[in-house]
Amino acid sequence: MSDSSPRSSSRRRLVWLLVLVALAAAGGWYWYHQHGQKGEAAAGKGARSPFGMTGPTPVRVVAVEQRSFPIVRKSIGTVTALNTVNVRTRVAGELVRVAFDEGQKVKAGDLLATIDPRPYQVALQQAEGTLQQNQAQLRNAELDLKRYQGLFREDSIAKQTLDTQEALVNQYRGTLKNSQAAVADAKLNLAFTQIKAPIAGRVGLRQLDGGNLLSANDSTVVAVITQTQPISVVFTLPESQLGELLKRARAGQTLAVEAWDRGGSRKVADGTLQSFDNQIDTATGTLKFRARFANGDEALFPNQFVTVRVREQVLDQALVVPSAAIQFGSNGTFAYVVGPDNKIQVRSLKLGPDDGSLTVVTEGLAAGDRVVTEGTDRLREGNEVEVVTGASAAPSEPAKPAVRKPGKTQG
């Protein structure tokens, strides 16, 4: 008897559980037939399921434009100075003066620094004294030669004496040339004590201070001058983008080049394509280009990284849509087009070039067509939509999955 009571309690609990399950199933069946079928019909028209909001699907649209579209090639480039000079002393001595300020703009020929000139002034005076001696010796020898020539005509001296005097005159002439070269060398060394800018540009930070002893062609530079006006930008493009660009460059067309900041948000300068390399880099499959910029405001700085945009050509009367309207599926690219009745049409597209935010459509759309840019997740062919113009086409509350009848979907 003691074992039968627990079994009876278990049977009663099981019976009550089955009754509760049956009641829940009946309630669910009743609710579905009262409300679910209406929600299902509404979902077939583009509305949400009974678990969410009902009505047409809200979307944001943009009209297809027909206008000029520039084809732009983008790359990352490095600003490169056309000329950079490391200025070194060409003579030895003490650096007695630094005549430039750090960061100063200089012109070709401006004084940068001075080496102690006194030793070279003394050397020049010595060379000039030797030159005067040689000039006097030559004049005396030439006078003797004239006398010997007169005596030889009178047959008063031997031919050998005349020949010896002529050789002596030629010897003095050679010595005189050596003396003249020594004077020129001394003058040149004296001039090198004035270190001048070989090009126009901007001077960098000071490398040496006054009082330093320098040797000729010292490894330590006195100053670094970088040409900043004009300036160039070196960049590369992949070989797949070279065809039309090289064709136009070889034809002598002036191709506009824009330099933007590294993030691509602000244009820094305008320039033109100047030249390109003579071979493609096999390691990267790219070709190197150089663009030239006037850089009047010196916005471009040597070794700066910039985003380069090369305008290859301009397409006239191109159909342009926002890139956000382009959809990708298993059947290719397509767009959702809102018809006059506010119902969705799925259009297959053929695309042209793009610039990141806009895309050229060569086939599938016409000017004025309204394409969906926001709210595409729940769209199908024939869905009814509501065009909104607010901040976003998405509802303010998270939507639950809509109940739809099985059907073929695009993408």
Secondary structure, 3 states (H helix, E strand, C coil): CCCHHHHHHHHHHHHHHHHHHHHHHHHHHHHHHHHHHHHHHHHHCCCCCCCCCCCCEEEEEEECEEEEEEEEEEEEEEEECCCEEEECCCCCEEEEEECCCCCCEECCCCEEEEECCHHHHHHHHHHHHHHHHHHHHHHHHHHHHHHHHHHHHCCCCCHHHHHHHHHHHHHHHHHHHHHHHHHHHHHHHHHHCEEECCCCEEECCCCCCCCCEECCCCCCCCEEEECCCCEEEEEEEEHHHCHHHHHHHHCCCCCEEEEECCCCCCEEEEEEEEEECCCCECCCCEEEEEEEECCCCCCCCCCCEEEEEEEEEEEEEEEEEEHHHCEEECCEEEEEEECCCCEEEEEECEEEEECCCEEEEEECCCCCCEEEEECCCCCCCCCEEEECCCCCCCCCCCCCCCCCCCCCCCC
